[in-house]
Amino acid sequence: MPSLLPAPASVVTRQGGFTFDAHVAILPPANDTGAANAARRLTALLRSQALTLARRTAKGAAVIRFVRASGMPPESYRLVTDASGATITASDDAGLLYGAVTLWQLATQDAAHHVPAVTIEDGPRFAWRGLMLDSARHFQSPDYIRRLIDWMAVNKLNRLHWHLVDDQGWRIPIRKYPKLVQVSSRRRPAHAPGAPELPTVSGSYTHAQIREIVAFAQERGITIIPEIEMPGHAVAAIRAYPQFGVGVPLPDRVWSDWGVFPWLYNVEEPTFRFLEDVLDEVMALFPSPWIHLGGDEATKDQWKASPAVQARMKALGLKDEEALQGWFMARMGRYLAAHGRQMIGWDEILAGGVPADATIMSWRGIDGAITAARAGHDTILSPSPILYFDNRQGTGPEEPPGRGNLITIGDVLAFDPVPDAIAPEHRHHVIGVQANLWTEHVRTEDRAAWMQFPRALAVAELGWAREKPNLASFVPQVVAQLDRMVPLGLKPADSLFAVTARIEGGQLRLSNQSGLPIRYTRDGSPPSASAALYTGPLPTGGSMRLRAASLLGERVLPGALDRMIDSRAARLRTSRELEACQQGALLDLEDDYPAKGPRAHFLVDITRPCSIWRAAPARGATSIALSVGQVPFNFQIGADRDAIRFRPPATPAGEFEVRRGSCDGPVVATLPLAPAAANPGVTRLIAPLAPGDDGDLCFTYTARGPDPLWAIDTVELIAP
């Protein structure tokens, strides 16, 4: 069976086929722009694999034909291949395009580019198969956006939700309000006291760039849906035009914080004229039937405290601030409807009542989708954390920073976009699935690609295929698809294949996410198909250079392990190998120092910075070393900040405390923070360790408040 992703609805294989070579020609019908576009896309994809096609047919050569047929479902196609070539049949342009994508995949099954004889009948499970990219927190270049669109297209993903404005940045020029980008497209990142300034984060897209990107996406069957947040996530707009806020001044550089801000738009008529003007220019740039208006995380404290807002709410006869947000969103939804567009919003907008034709994007788990479907709204499943791709997908040293939940491609693949809680008679309202990449902690394009792929391949499978595969059958499809995508400029994560090592109880345990065989060597030689097969824990006596890799057949996959295993390795842990004391607000943060070059990463719960080393091999250790760093507490978490508690410090700078048995156990080591307080980077602290047996060690620190936030890089138990 050929390797195709996403899996087609039906594949029938036969003997025969043809080979793609320079004699094969593509013959789109005359005067069919959709077929001509599909032919161009097929040609470009084949060229990415160093395949060129003939300009005209030669006698006996294979031919690629595109045929229109009425009555086929949207985006569906039929692909028939034999010795004469291939015929792609569809009713719409998208179907022709997806047939071409599948033919490209068939042509890349082997190095000879032999296309097997098949009949494929195919079409999507859902109409909405999307990714969201946050360009507000960190800006991505137009070149990256185009590459992302190419990667989406070859996986039959068809919706790019483009998050263009938020508290930290405004990326789309609005001619009537030039200060939106003049002022709010630039910010200086926060940094801990004593650390040098970090490079400015800046950038905005011109109208010409946006139009070109929209056209580029349309050629690839992708609709771009812009998001303009309201009534919350409005700091960037209020920073440029304070009159549109409630009147509470913005503290300097608050726009460099992360989290949920209390600043909302006011509800006066000039503000609605501003928002309508913004939407007018947005609609002129984006022909999408949908415009996303946000509606999430609108903390109402400033509305409650504003006499003007309260007077407006009373005049409108609204019972509370939730109803006021409902009125706000419904008004803007009606404005879109009057211009032939449809509103999308995050699931919070259900609380206040929204237009009947509003589509609900369920992000706070699946409950929003259940409520929306019952109320007759179309809904898109986009739940956190499973489809929030700013969550880390591995624990290895190559993983970029992000949110602390571990979300693997297997987790994504196991997600059910149509939960049982949605009654059968309401399930037609589930129109699709979408994964989101928020970029608070994703500051480079390489990291964005890493976080999105290959997990986006699982989203493509969920959105298109009707039968959910298991991970074991899916992994080979992922390997083949990534091979095709690398020539398109993708540098994907290797987390799926990466081999991780844990030393526990004097034994070395190897694992990977893929379930593929692991082969290893102990002498530093590269692992291969002839290396030892890992079948269970290995002894750790002595010293060795362990190298291990996942293999598919005889092929060594990325993510190989290369690590010295000795007595020190058994007594050393990184923060990513420790356990958080609780699952509160766990983040994988990047140090704010140095401004250029590699930085340390810290896995830390910002609401309770506390970590545990389970079954730590402390017997015989006489001292302990903590490598620690400080980062700014630039998190807008409202009253939750007041709930963060620390034990009082014994010294002015505070100290890390190590407790045995539990986080309320006896203190067995104290490491004063004074040597680290003036160092913007990572500092290694060493202190005596009270003698004791192996067991849990808990790490906390004392402080007078949460800023700066101290975090662990590594912990080492030192024995004589």
N, C-alpha and C positions, 0 to 999 in steps of 0.2 A: 504494500500500500504506500503511495507517495506521501512524503512528509509535507503537510500543508497546515498553515496556521493563519487564521482560525480554521477549525475543522469544518469542511463542507457538510451540507445536509446529507448528500448522497454521492458516493463515488463508486462507479462500476469500472473495473479494469479489464482490459482485453490484451491479446497478443499484438505486438507491433508498436507503431508510433513513428516518430521522426526525430531527426537530430537538428538542433539549431546551429546553423552555420551561415556563412556569408551569402549563400544562395537563397535563403528563406526571405520571402517578401511579405510585407503587410499591405493589405488592400482594403482600406476603409471605403465605404460607399461615398459617391460624390454627393456634395451638398448636405452632408450630415456632420455638423460641427461636433456633436457629442462623440461620434465614432472616431472622428479625426483626432479629438483630444485623447481618447483612450489609446489610439495608435501611437500618438506622440509619447504618452506616458510609458507605454510598453517599450518603445524604442529606447527611451532614456533609462529605464530600469535595466534593460539588457546591456546597454552600454556600461552601466555601473559594474557589470560582470565581465567586461571586455568582450562583449558580443556585438557585432555589427550585422545589419541586415542589408539585403539587396535593395537597390532603388527601383528595380522593375523585375517582373517575374521571368524566370528562365524555364525552359521546357523541362518538365519532370520535377521541378523544385517544389518544396512545400510552401504553402501559402497560408497566411493568417487572415481570416475574414471576420467582419463584424456584420451582424444581421439584426434588424429590428423585427420584433414580434409583439403584437398587441396582447394585452391581458395578463402579462406576467406581473407578480407582486413588485412593489417598489424595491429597488436595489438588488433584485434577484437576477440570476443569469443562468444560462446553460452553456457548458463548455464541452465540445466534442473534439477529440484529437485522434488522428490516425496517420497513415503513411502520407496522406495528401496535405497534412498540415493541421490547422485548428480553426474551428468556427465558434465564435462567441455570439450568443443570442441573448437579447434583453429588450425590455420595453423602454427603459429609461437610460439616461446617460450614466447614472451611477452603476447600474447593472453591467453595462459595457466595460466601465472602468474596473470594476471588481473582477470581472472575467479576465481582463488583461493582467491584473495583479496575480490571480491564481495561475495563469499561464506562465508568468515570470517565475513563480515558485516551482512549477513543474520543470521549467528549463534549467533549474539550478539544483536538480536532485543529485547530479554527479558531475565530475570534471569533464565528461564528454558532452554534456548538455543534451542528453537524450531525453526526449519527451515521451513518456509512455502513452499508449492508447487508452483513453479513458472517456467516460461520459460522466460529467459532474452536473448535478442539479443542486442549486445552492441559493440561499437567501438568508437574511439576518433574523435572529430571534427578536431583537429590539430595534426600534427606529433610532434611538439615541445611544450612541456608544462613544463616550467622551473622556477627555482629559481636561483638567483645569490647570492653567499656569498663572501663578501670581507674579506679575511683573512690577507690582507696586512696592513691595518690600525691598526687592533687589531687581534691578533692571537687567533684561537680557537683550542682546543686539538683534536687529532684524534678521541677520544671518542665522542666528540660533533659532528664531521663530520659524524660519523657512525650513531649517533642518528638522525641527520637531514635527512640522506638518508633513514632511516627506516620510518620517518614521511612522507617523500615525497612519498615513494613507496606505502603506504596504501591509498594514495589519487591519485594514478595513474599519478603522476608527473614523468617525465622521463628524464629531462635534468638538471644537476647541473653545472652551470657556476661558475668556481672556480677562483676568482680574487686573484692571488698569489703574484703579485708584484705591487708596486706603489711607489710614492715618499717617503712614510713613512716607508716602509719595504719590504724586499725581503725574501720570505718564502720557496723557492725551491732550494735545493743545485744544483750547476752546477760544476761538478768535475774539468773542465778546469779553472774555475774562483772561487776558494774557498772563496775569500774575499766578494763575494756577500752576503753570510750568516754570515761569520765571522764578518764583519763590519756592514752590513745593515739590519741584523735581530734584532737589538737592538736600542732602543732610549729612551731618558728621556723625558717625557711629559713636555710641556711648563707650566709655572706657573707665577702668578702675582708677582711683586716685593715684597719681604718680606715674601712670602709664602715658606714653606719648599719644598725640592725636593720631587717629586712623585715617586712611584715605577717604575722601568724600565719596559717598554713594550718590550717583546722579544719572540722569538720562531721561529722555522723552522721545516719543515717536512723532515724526512729522506726518501731516495729512497724506502726503505723497507716499511715504513708507507704509502707512496703514492701508491705503488703497491697493498698493502693490501686493502686500501680504494677503489681503482679502481675496484678490484675484488669483494669487498663487494657490490659496487654499481651495477656491472654487474649482480650479482645474483638477484638483485631486479629490474632489467629492466631499470636501470638508466645509462646514458652515462655522464661521467664527461668531461667537456670542459674546459681546462686550458686557462687562459688569461695571456699573456705576453705583457705588454703595450709598445707601440712605436708610433711615435718618442717622444711623450711627456710622462709625468708622469715617468720621467727617473731619478729622483734625487737619488733613492736608488742605482742604477747602477753606476751613476757618482760619488757618494760618495765613493764607493768602488774602482772604476777605473776611475779617473778623465779624462784620455786620450780619453774617449768616449764622452765627452761633447764638447761644443763649445769653452771652454777655460775660461768661466766666473766662478770664484771661488764660492764655496758654503759657505755662511755665517754659522758660527757655530750654530748648532742645528736647522737650517732651516727645516730639515726633521721632526721636531715636529710641524710644521705649518699645517694648512688645507687650501684647496682651489686649485687654478690653478697656478701652478708654471711656470716660464719662461724657465727653463732649459730643453733643448731638446738634443737628440743624435745629434752628427755631421753626416756628410754624406760622410765620408772618408771610404776607403776600409777596414781598420782594424776594424772599427766599424761594418760594415756589416758582416765581418767574425765572430766577437764576437756574433752578434745576430743570425747568422746561427748556430754557435756552441751551443748557448743556446737552440735554437729550436730543434737541433738534440737530445739533452738530454731530452727535454720535450716530443718529439714525441716517444722516447724510453720508457717513463713512461706511457704515455696516448695513448691508441689505438683509441681514438675518431677520427671520420672522419674529425672533425672540430678543428681548433686551433684559438682562439680569439687573434687578434693582437692589440686590442685597437683602436688607431687612434683618440681619442677624446681630446679636450681641449689642442691642441698643439699651444700654443701662439708663434708667429713667431718672436718676437722682437729680440731675440739673433741671429737667422738666418739672419735677416735683417742687423744686425750690424756686422756680421762676414765676413771679406774679404775672408776667405777660403770658406765659404758656398756660398757667392755670386759668386766667381770664378767657383765653381763646377756647380752652377745653370746655369751660362752663357755657360760653356762648354757643358752642356747637352741640351742647346737650350730651356730652360724652361722660361716661361714668368714671373713667380712670385713664391712666397714661397708656395702658395696653390698648384701650379702645382708640386713643388718640393716634397711636402708631398705625392701627388698622385703618383709620380714616386717612392718614398721611399716605400710606401705601396704596390704598384704593384710589385716591385722587391721582397719584402718579400712574397707576395702572390704567385708569380711564384716559389719561393723556396719551399713553402709548396706543391704546385701542383706537382712539380718534385718528391716529396716524397709521393705522393698519398693522400695528405691532402687538405682540403678546408679552405679558409680564412673566418673568420667572423670579422667584424669591426663595431664600432659605426658609427652613420649616418654621422659624419663629413667627412668620407673618400669619400663620394660621390662627394665632391667639386673638388677633384683633379683627378678623374678618377681612377677606380680600375678594377681588373680582372673581366671578365664577369661572372665567377662562384662565385664571392664573395657574401656572405650573409650579409645583412645590418641589424643591430640591432638599431631600431629607439627609441631613448631616449629623444630627444628634442621635445616632443610632438609626433604627428603622421605624421608630414610633411615628415620626413625621409622615412617612410614606403611608403607614397604616391609616392614620387620621385623614390624610389628604384623599386617599382612594375612597374611603367611606363617605367623604363629603362630596365626591364627584370631581375632584381635581386630578389632572394628570400629575404624575410624580416621577422623579428620577432618584434612584438609590445612589447616595454618595456618602455613606456613613463613616464617621470617625469611630475608632481609629483604623478600621480595616482598609478603607480606601483613601486614607490620608497618607500620601506618599512622602511627606516630610518626616514620617516615622522611620527610624532606622530599620534596615533589613538584614543586618548581620552584626556580629560582635567583634570582628577582626580589626586590626590596626588600620586597614585601608578604608574603613567605613567613614564617610563624611559626617559632620555633626547634624543634628536634627532633633525631633521629638524622641523620647526615650522608649516608647513601646516598640517591641520587636515584631515587625509585620513582614513575614516572608512571602515569597511568591506562592508557596503552598497555602498560606492563610488566605490570600486573595482568591486563589482558585477554588477554595472550599466555600466561599461566600455564596449564599443563595439570594439572587436579586428579587425573587418573589417569595417572601416569607409566608409560612403557613397561616400567619395571623391575618393576612389579607384574604377575604372571602373570595371564592371563585368568581362570583358575579362582579367583583370590583377589580379583578386582576388586569383587565384591559387598560386600566389607568396607569399601570406601571409601564412607562414608555422607554425606560432604559437605565443605564448604569454609567457612573462617572467616577474617576479617581482624581483627586486634587493634590496639587503640589503647592503648598504654602512655602514662602521662601524667607521667612524670618532668619532661619539659620542656614540657608542655602545661598551662599553669596557668589558662587561662580557657575558658569554654564556647564563645565565638566561635572560639577556636583549635581546640577539639575538633571542632566542626562543619566547619571548614575542612579539617582533616586527614582527616576521614572521607568527606566528599562533595566532588566526585562520584566518588572512587575506589570507594566502596561500591556504586555502580551497576554497576561492572564485576564486583564480587563477586556481585551479584544475577544478572547475566547468566551468569557461570560456573556458579552453583549451579542455575539454572533451565533455561536454554536448552540444547538438545542440539547445536546447530550454533554453533560459535564464529565471531562476526563479525570482520571486520577493522576496524581503527580508523577507516578512512574512512567505513564504513557505520554505525559505532557513534556517531560524534560527533553527527550530527543527532538521533539518538534521545536522547542526553544533553542536548542543548540543549532539546528539547521537554519532557523529564522535569523538568529543573531549573525551567523556567517553571511547571510544575504545583506544584512543591514550595516555591517561594518564598512563596506565600500560606500555607503551613503553617509559616512561621517560619524557614525555612532560609536561611542566608547562606553559600553554598558557596564553595569556592576557585575562583579564576579561572585557576589555573595551566595548565589545558588550553588556554586561549585566549590567555594572556598573550604579548605580543610581547617578545622579548629582543633586545638589540643588543650586538654585539661589534665592537670596532675592532681590526683586525689588518692590519699591513702597509699602512697608509694607506687601507684600505677598511673600509666599514661593512657588516656582515652582520646581517640580520634573520632571526629564526626563531620558530617556535611549535611546541608539541607536537602540535597537532591536525592539522597538514597543510593547514589551510584557507588560502585566499588572504589575503595581507597587503596592505593599501593604506596609503599614507603621504602625508604632506605635509611640506614643508620650511619653511613660513612660519608655523607655529604654529596653523594652522587645523585644526579637528577633522577626522579622517579620515572618509570616507564612501565609498559605492559608486562615486562619480565621481572619487575621488582616484586618484593614480598606483598602479599595480599593481607590487608588488615582484617582480622577476624575477631579481635577482642583486645582487652587491655594489655599493654606492654609493660614489662618491668622497667624501672627508672634508675637502677643502680649504675654508678659511674657517670661518664660524660659522653655525649654523642651529639653529632649534628644531624638532626632529624629532618628529612625532606619527604613530603607526602603530597599526593595529588589525587583528585577525582578523575576517573577514566570512563569514557563512553566507548565501549569496544576497546580498541587499542590506542585511542586518542587521549592524550593528556590534556585536560581542560584548564582554563585559567583558575587562579585562586590557590596555587600551590603553596604549601607551608614550608618554610625554611627557618628552623629554630634550634638553638642550642638547648639541649636538655641536660641539666646537671643539678647539683644540690641547690644552687641558688635559684634556678628556675622553679623548683618546687616551692620555694618560700617567697615568690614574687607574684603579685597580682596587679593588674591595671584596674582602673575604676570600672571599666566595662565588664570585668570579671567578678566584681563584687555584686552583692545583692542590695537593692534599695530596701530600707527599713519599712517603707510603705509605698504604695502606688498613688502618689498624689499628683504632683506636677513634675514628672521625671523628664529631664532634658539632657541631651548629649551636646554640651556647649563647647564652643571653641574659645580658647583663651584670647584676650584682646591684645596680646603682645607676642611677638613683635609686629610692627606695622607691615613689614614685608617678610616673607619667608614662612616656613612651617611653624605651626602653633600647636600647643598641646590641646587635647580634648578631655573633657571632664563629664562623666555621667553622674548627674546629681539631681536630687529632688529639690527644687528651689523653695518649696514650702516646708520641707523638713530635711535639711542636708545631713543625712545619716545613712551610713552604709555598713553592711555586715559581710565579713569573711567567714563563710560557713566551714566548719571543721578545719580551721587554720592549723597548720603543722607547727604549733608553738613550742612543743616539747624540745628543750635544749636551746631555744633562742634566748639570748641575753639582752638584746636591744632590738629596737624597731625603727625603721626609717619610713617617713611619709614624704613623698614629693607632692607639694601642694601649690596651688595658684589661686589668685583672686580675680574675680570678674565683677563688673558693675551689676547691681541689682536693678536693672532697667526693665522691670516688669510691672505693667499696670494690672494689678489683681484686686483692686478695691479694698474692701474690708478684710479680705483674706490676708493682707499684709500684716494687719494688726494681730492676727492669730499666730504668726510665726514666733515661736518662743525659743530662747536659748538659755542655757545655764549661765549664771553671771560669771564674768571672767575674773580670774585671780590676778592677772597682770593687765596693763593698759591695752596691749594688742590682742589679748585673748590667747587661747591655747587649744590645740586638738587634744581630745581625751580618748583613750582606748580602754574599753571595758570588756571584761571577760564574761562569757556565758550569755549575756543579754545586754540590751542598752540601758538597763537599770542595774547591771552587775557592778562589781568592784572595779575601780580604776586601776589598771595595771601599767599604764604609761601616760605621761603628760608631756606634750611637745609644745612649748611656747611659740607663739606666732611672731614674736618680735623680729627674729631674723628675716622673716618673709614679708613683713609689713611694708618695707621700703623697696621691695623687689617687684617690678611689674610682671616678671616672668615666673617660672616655676622654681621653687626653693626646696631643697632636700633637708628635712629636719630629722634628727636622730635623738633618741632618748632611751634610757634603760627600760627593759621590759621585765616585770615581775615574773619569777619562774612559775611555770604551770604546765598542765597537760594540753594536748591538742583539744581544740574546741572552737566555738564561735567567738569572734572578736567583733566588737561594735565600735564604729568610728563616728564621733561627733566633735563639734567645737563649741567653745564658749564665745559669747559676743554680746554687745549691747543693742544690736539691731542687725537687720539682714543685709546692709550695704556697708562694705563690699561682701559679696558672697564668696566664701572659701570653698574650694573643691579639691578632691584628691585626684592626682594623676596616677601614682603607683604607691603600693604598700610593699615593704620588704621586711621579712623577719630575718634577723642576723644572728647566726650561731658562730661560736668560736671555731 
